[in-house]
Amino acid sequence: MDKRKEWVTSKTHRGVRYREHEARKHGVRPDRYYMIRFQVGGTRREEALGWSSEGWSEQRAFLELAKLKEAAKTGEGPSSLAEKRAAVEAKRQAEEEAEAARRRAEITVTDFFGQTYFPFQRSEMKAGQKAARSVQREDELFRRWIEPVIGGKPIKDITSFDLERVKKNMLDAGRAPRTALYCLAVVRQIVNHARKDGIFCGENPVAHVRKPSADNRRDGFLTHEQADRLLEALGKKSRQVHDMALLSLHCGLRAGEIFSLTWGDVDIERGMLSIRDTKSGKNRVAFMTDAVKTMFAGREREGHNDLVFPSETGEKISQISQCFIKTVNALGFNDGVTDRRQKIVFHSLRHTFASWLVEQGIDLFAVQKLMGHESQAMVQRYAHFAPDHLQAAVKTLEAGMDAAKLAEEKKVVKLRP
């Protein structure tokens, strides 16, 4: 048996042992592997150290043994190499975590948007949880207005003062207050995402920005004659756009609701449309006019889950075709109109639907339900389309008051002089 494989006890350093490698040398001597032996609380321990070629020697092994004995005696520090290694590893991990936290804390708004926030929004879009147009719009707002002001700042250092600058820049450039609000909403979402990831702490600074207020609602609507001219012109250019316009005009559907409509939602026999995943988050039913029934009957019906109005590639449309605006402009509907709220756009068809309902004496509660609005306050804007109807209500009240007054007068008994 090769004696170099046996453990040898050091004669000069008590508690230290070693064995020599059968072939490998360190300098002129065989390479030695060191181990120490000691007792802790009546329990014998053995700890392997390492080779001479790794820097170990009897002297160093003895010093290591002395440290462990002292730690076991005083209770301060690791009393075994396993504990020491664990302590070293814990310290290393803590340092790495601290460094990672420091790097996270210094990440700029631009880096967070590009590396984390925007990729997440794109994944939501691919999963069908967010509209492609919304994702594109957020990217545009960030590049044009947000990034120039706060892109280079650490996201943790964003203040409401910074966001006031973003808002001011937009309003000074003539952007609508509603657009500035949308931009601030994007910042709010970015900060909330960063807070969820542990990068931002505290209250969202958007909460302290004074919101620009203005009535940005669309007021433009079509007369019946204009609507007929528009549908006739669209029919000559694009059947797809014509049919979508007819659906919005006669049923009050939003563009996004039309884009999402599947053949399973269309019940021509009962004249009903199932509108799902609406802007308010609640499903509703829309009712067809005869013109809409005829339109659906004339389209080639596909499978239950197939889109009624797919794009040329068979996917869901994300925005209305420019054919619509070009046709509106060609008809001169927006000539001389400077207030953007008064311009005729696709959403004006839905506005026209509600206006026509009120003009026909339909009460606002019914209009609210047909439009899919959550509160009646959202349809109060259409009240002025029924002045005769409201005036008649006041006249009825006045007649009632006069009748009551006359009845009271008849009850008075006149005394003889």
C-alpha positions in Angstrom: 0.0 0.0 0.0 1.3 3.5 -1.0 2.0 5.3 2.3 1.3 8.6 0.7 -2.4 7.8 0.6 -2.5 7.5 4.4 -3.3 10.5 6.7 -0.2 11.9 8.6 -0.6 13.8 11.8 1.5 16.9 12.0 4.2 16.7 14.7 4.5 20.5 15.1 0.8 21.6 14.7 -1.6 19.7 16.9 -4.9 18.9 15.2 -3.6 19.2 11.7 -3.4 16.2 9.4 -2.4 15.8 5.8 -2.0 13.2 3.0 0.3 13.4 0.0 -0.7 13.0 -3.6 0.7 9.8 -5.1 2.0 11.6 -8.3 1.3 15.3 -8.3 4.0 17.5 -6.8 4.0 21.1 -5.4 7.6 22.3 -5.9 10.0 19.5 -4.9 7.5 17.9 -2.5 4.4 15.9 -3.2 1.3 18.0 -3.2 -0.4 17.7 0.3 -4.1 17.8 1.2 -4.7 19.3 4.7 -7.5 18.6 7.2 -8.1 19.7 10.8 -9.7 17.9 13.8 -11.1 19.5 16.9 -14.0 19.2 19.4 -17.0 21.5 19.8 -19.3 20.9 22.8 -18.0 17.3 23.2 -18.4 16.5 19.5 -15.4 15.7 17.3 -15.3 17.5 14.1 -13.2 17.1 11.0 -12.9 19.9 8.4 -11.2 19.4 5.0 -9.2 22.5 3.9 -7.3 22.0 0.6 -4.1 21.3 -1.2 -0.7 22.9 -0.9 -1.0 23.9 -4.5 -4.1 25.9 -3.4 -2.1 27.8 -0.8 -2.6 25.6 2.3 0.2 24.7 4.7 0.5 23.3 8.2 0.9 26.8 9.6 -2.2 28.1 7.8 -4.2 25.1 8.7 -3.2 25.5 12.3 -4.3 29.2 12.3 -7.6 28.3 10.8 -8.1 25.7 13.5 -7.3 28.3 16.1 -10.0 30.7 14.7 -12.6 28.0 14.7 -11.8 26.9 18.3 -12.0 30.6 19.5 -15.3 31.1 17.7 -16.7 27.9 19.3 -15.5 29.1 22.7 -16.8 32.7 22.5 -19.8 32.0 20.3 -18.8 34.8 17.9 -18.3 34.0 14.3 -18.6 30.6 12.5 -17.4 27.6 14.5 -17.0 25.4 11.4 -15.8 25.7 7.9 -19.3 24.9 6.7 -20.7 27.8 8.7 -17.9 30.0 7.4 -18.5 29.1 3.8 -22.2 29.7 4.4 -21.5 33.1 5.9 -19.2 34.0 3.0 -21.9 32.9 0.5 -24.6 34.9 2.4 -22.4 38.0 2.3 -21.7 37.5 -1.4 -25.4 37.1 -2.1 -26.3 40.2 0.0 -23.7 42.2 -1.8 -25.0 41.0 -5.2 -28.6 41.8 -4.2 -27.6 45.2 -2.9 -25.8 45.9 -6.2 -28.8 44.7 -8.2 -31.0 47.0 -6.1 -28.7 49.9 -6.7 -28.8 49.3 -10.5 -32.6 49.0 -10.4 -32.9 52.2 -8.5 -30.8 54.0 -11.1 -32.7 52.7 -14.1 -33.9 55.6 -16.3 -37.4 56.1 -17.5 -36.3 55.4 -21.1 -34.6 52.1 -20.2 -37.5 50.9 -18.1 -40.0 51.8 -20.9 -37.9 50.1 -23.5 -36.8 47.0 -21.5 -39.8 46.3 -19.3 -42.9 48.4 -19.8 -43.3 48.4 -23.6 -42.5 44.7 -24.1 -45.1 43.9 -21.5 -47.7 46.0 -23.3 -46.8 44.3 -26.6 -47.3 40.9 -24.9 -50.7 42.0 -23.7 -51.6 43.1 -27.2 -50.5 39.7 -28.7 -52.7 38.0 -26.0 -55.6 40.0 -27.1 -55.8 42.0 -23.8 -54.9 45.3 -25.3 -55.7 47.0 -28.6 -52.8 47.4 -31.1 -53.8 51.0 -31.6 -53.5 51.7 -27.9 -50.0 50.2 -27.7 -48.9 52.2 -30.7 -50.4 55.4 -29.2 -48.6 55.0 -26.0 -45.3 54.5 -27.8 -45.9 57.7 -29.8 -46.8 59.7 -26.7 -43.7 58.5 -24.9 -41.3 59.3 -27.8 -42.8 62.7 -28.6 -43.6 64.1 -25.2 -42.5 62.0 -22.2 -39.0 61.0 -23.1 -37.7 64.5 -24.0 -38.5 65.7 -20.4 -37.9 62.7 -18.1 -36.4 60.0 -20.3 -32.9 60.4 -18.8 -34.0 60.6 -15.2 -33.9 57.6 -12.8 -37.5 56.5 -12.6 -37.4 56.8 -8.8 -36.7 60.5 -9.1 -39.7 61.5 -11.2 -41.6 64.4 -9.6 -44.9 66.1 -10.2 -42.9 69.2 -11.3 -41.4 67.1 -14.2 -44.9 66.1 -15.3 -46.2 69.6 -15.2 -43.5 70.4 -17.8 -44.7 67.5 -19.9 -48.3 68.8 -19.7 -47.3 72.4 -20.4 -45.3 71.4 -23.5 -48.3 69.6 -24.9 -50.8 72.4 -24.2 -48.3 75.1 -25.5 -48.0 73.0 -28.7 -51.8 73.1 -29.2 -52.5 69.5 -28.1 -55.9 68.9 -26.7 -56.3 68.7 -22.9 -57.7 65.2 -23.4 -54.5 64.1 -25.2 -52.4 65.6 -22.3 -54.6 63.6 -19.9 -53.9 60.4 -21.9 -50.2 61.2 -21.8 -50.3 61.5 -18.0 -52.1 58.3 -17.8 -49.3 56.6 -19.7 -46.8 58.0 -17.1 -49.1 56.8 -14.3 -49.0 53.2 -15.8 -45.3 53.3 -16.2 -44.7 54.3 -12.6 -47.3 51.8 -11.3 -45.4 49.1 -13.2 -42.1 50.2 -11.7 -43.6 50.2 -8.2 -44.8 46.7 -8.7 -41.2 45.7 -9.7 -39.8 47.4 -6.6 -38.1 50.2 -8.5 -40.4 53.0 -7.4 -41.6 53.7 -3.9 -44.2 56.1 -2.6 -47.2 57.8 -4.1 -47.4 58.1 -7.9 -46.4 61.7 -8.8 -49.1 61.9 -11.4 -51.6 62.2 -8.5 -50.2 65.7 -7.8 -50.4 67.0 -11.3 -53.4 69.4 -11.9 -55.4 67.8 -14.6 -56.1 70.0 -17.7 -59.9 70.4 -18.0 -61.8 70.9 -21.2 -64.8 69.4 -22.9 -63.2 67.4 -25.6 -66.3 65.4 -26.5 -67.2 65.1 -30.2 -70.2 67.3 -31.0 -70.4 66.8 -34.8 -73.3 64.9 -36.1 -75.0 64.2 -39.5 -78.4 65.1 -40.8 -80.4 62.4 -42.4 -79.6 63.8 -45.8 -75.9 64.0 -45.1 -75.9 60.4 -43.8 -77.6 59.2 -47.0 -75.0 61.0 -49.1 -72.1 59.5 -47.0 -73.4 56.0 -47.3 -74.0 56.3 -51.0 -70.4 57.6 -51.5 -68.8 54.9 -49.3 -70.8 52.2 -51.1 -69.1 53.2 -54.4 -65.6 53.1 -52.8 -65.6 50.3 -50.2 -68.3 47.9 -49.3 -66.5 47.1 -46.1 -66.3 50.7 -44.9 -69.9 51.3 -46.0 -71.2 48.4 -44.0 -69.2 49.4 -40.9 -70.5 53.0 -41.2 -74.1 51.7 -41.6 -73.7 49.6 -38.4 -72.4 52.5 -36.3 -75.0 54.9 -37.7 -78.0 52.6 -37.3 -77.0 50.6 -34.1 -74.7 53.1 -32.3 -71.7 50.7 -32.2 -68.2 52.0 -31.4 -65.5 51.3 -34.0 -63.7 48.8 -31.7 -67.0 46.9 -31.1 -67.5 46.6 -34.9 -63.9 45.4 -35.3 -64.5 42.7 -32.7 -67.8 41.5 -34.0 -68.0 37.8 -34.9 -70.7 35.9 -36.8 -71.7 34.2 -33.6 -72.7 37.6 -32.3 -75.1 38.2 -35.2 -78.7 37.0 -35.0 -80.4 38.2 -38.2 -83.6 36.3 -37.4 -84.2 38.1 -34.1 -82.5 41.3 -35.4 -80.0 41.4 -32.5 -76.3 41.8 -32.0 -74.4 40.6 -29.0 -71.8 43.3 -28.1 -69.0 41.8 -25.9 -66.0 43.2 -24.1 -67.2 46.8 -24.5 -65.4 49.9 -23.3 -67.4 49.9 -20.1 -66.5 46.2 -19.5 -70.1 45.1 -19.7 -71.8 43.1 -22.5 -75.0 44.5 -24.1 -77.4 43.8 -26.9 -77.8 46.1 -30.0 -80.9 45.9 -32.3 -80.8 46.0 -36.1 -82.8 48.2 -38.4 -84.1 46.6 -41.6 -81.2 48.2 -43.5 -78.7 46.5 -41.2 -80.5 43.1 -41.5 -80.3 43.4 -45.3 -76.6 44.3 -45.0 -75.7 41.3 -43.0 -77.8 39.0 -45.2 -75.8 40.2 -48.2 -72.4 39.4 -46.6 -71.0 35.9 -46.9 -71.4 34.3 -43.5 -68.4 32.6 -42.1 -67.8 30.4 -39.0 -69.2 31.1 -35.5 -65.9 32.6 -34.3 -64.9 34.3 -37.5 -64.8 38.1 -37.7 -67.5 39.8 -39.6 -65.2 42.6 -40.8 -61.7 41.1 -41.0 -58.7 42.9 -42.5 -57.3 41.9 -45.9 -55.0 39.4 -44.0 -57.9 37.9 -42.0 -56.9 39.6 -38.8 -58.8 42.0 -36.6 -58.8 45.6 -37.8 -57.1 48.1 -35.5 -58.4 51.4 -37.0 -60.9 52.6 -39.5 -59.7 53.0 -43.1 -58.6 56.3 -44.4 -61.3 55.8 -47.1 -63.8 57.1 -44.6 -62.1 60.4 -43.8 -61.3 61.0 -47.5 -64.9 60.5 -48.4 -66.1 62.8 -45.6 -63.7 65.5 -46.8 -64.7 65.0 -50.4 -68.3 65.6 -49.5 -67.2 68.8 -47.8 -68.7 68.0 -44.4 -65.7 69.4 -42.6 -65.2 72.5 -44.8 -64.7 75.6 -42.6 -64.9 73.6 -39.4 -62.0 74.7 -37.1 -63.1 73.2 -33.8 -61.9 69.6 -33.9 -64.9 68.6 -31.7 -67.2 69.6 -34.5 -65.4 67.7 -37.2 -67.1 64.6 -38.7 -65.1 61.4 -37.9 -66.2 57.8 -37.6 -67.3 58.2 -34.0 -69.6 61.0 -35.2 -71.8 58.2 -36.6 -72.4 56.8 -33.1 -73.1 60.4 -31.9 -75.6 60.8 -34.8 -77.4 57.6 -33.8 -78.0 59.0 -30.2 -79.0 62.4 -31.6 -81.6 60.9 -33.9 -83.0 58.8 -31.1 -83.6 61.8 -28.9 -85.0 63.8 -31.8 -87.7 61.1 -32.1 -88.7 61.5 -28.5 -86.8 58.5 -27.1 -86.1 59.1 -23.4 -82.5 59.5 -22.2 -82.7 56.3 -20.1 -83.4 54.2 -23.2 -80.6 56.0 -25.1 -78.2 55.3 -22.3 -79.0 51.5 -22.5 -78.7 51.4 -26.3 -75.4 53.3 -26.2 -74.0 51.1 -23.5 -73.2 54.1 -21.2 -72.8 53.3 -17.5 -74.5 56.5 -16.2 -77.2 58.8 -17.5 -74.9 61.7 -17.1 -73.1 60.5 -20.2 -76.2 61.0 -22.3 -77.3 64.3 -20.9 -75.3 66.0 -23.7 -78.1 64.8 -26.1 -80.9 66.5 -24.2 -80.7 69.6 -26.4 -81.7 67.6 -29.5 -85.3 67.4 -28.1 -86.2 71.0 -27.3 -89.8 70.5 -28.3 -90.1 67.4 -26.2 -88.7 69.1 -23.1 -90.7 72.2 -23.7 -93.9 70.1 -23.9 -92.9 68.6 -20.5 -92.7 72.2 -19.0 -96.0 73.1 -20.6 -97.6 70.0 -19.0 -96.2 71.1 -15.6 -97.5 74.6 -16.2 -101.0 73.3 -17.0 -101.0 71.2 -13.9 -100.1 74.2 -11.8 -102.9 76.3 -13.3 -105.4 73.5 -12.7 -104.3 73.2 -9.1 -104.6 76.9 -8.5 -108.1 77.0 -10.0 -109.2 74.1 -7.8 -108.0 76.0 -4.7 -109.9 79.1 -5.8 -113.2 77.1 -6.1 -112.8 75.9 -2.5 -112.8 79.5 -1.1 -116.2 80.4 0.4 -117.2 84.0 0.0 -118.8 85.6 3.1 -121.9 88.0 2.8 -121.2 91.6 3.8 
